[in-house]
């Protein structure tokens, strides 16, 4: 059974490690852990800007994941709810 909180992490793992080990790795993470959907270097669609952006880093603020990116030469952030999955 796939934990929806781990979908982004699983996608990133598939880029980095042998796919036969992914289920073993994911089984180590408690289902109560909420992982980000996007990671550094990912391209994501920002609904407010109505365009794709490249994530420079991620964090946590006000109970929600935030994603930093470059907009008009400044590093800014937006909340996960403002991104399209």
WOSUL-V824483 format. One line per field, one symbol per residue. ss: DSSP state (h for helix, s for strand, l for the rest). phi: phi as a letter, one per 40 degrees, with the letter a starting at -180 (. if undefined). psi: psi as a letter, one per 40 degrees, with the letter a starting at -180 (. if undefined). A space follows every 10 residues. Layout:
# WOSUL-V824483
ss = ???
phi = ???
psi = ???
This chain:
# WOSUL-V824483
ss = lllhhhhhhh hhhhhhllhh hhhhhhhlll llllllllll llssssllll ssssssssss sllsssssss sllssssssh hhssl
phi = .ccdcbdccc ccdccbbdcc cccccccccc cccccccbbd gcbbcccccf acbbccabab afgacbbcac bfgbcbbacd ccbcc
psi = hhhdeedddd ddddddihde edddddeehi eehhiidiih eihihhddef iiihhdiiah hfeiiihiih hfeihiiiid eeih.
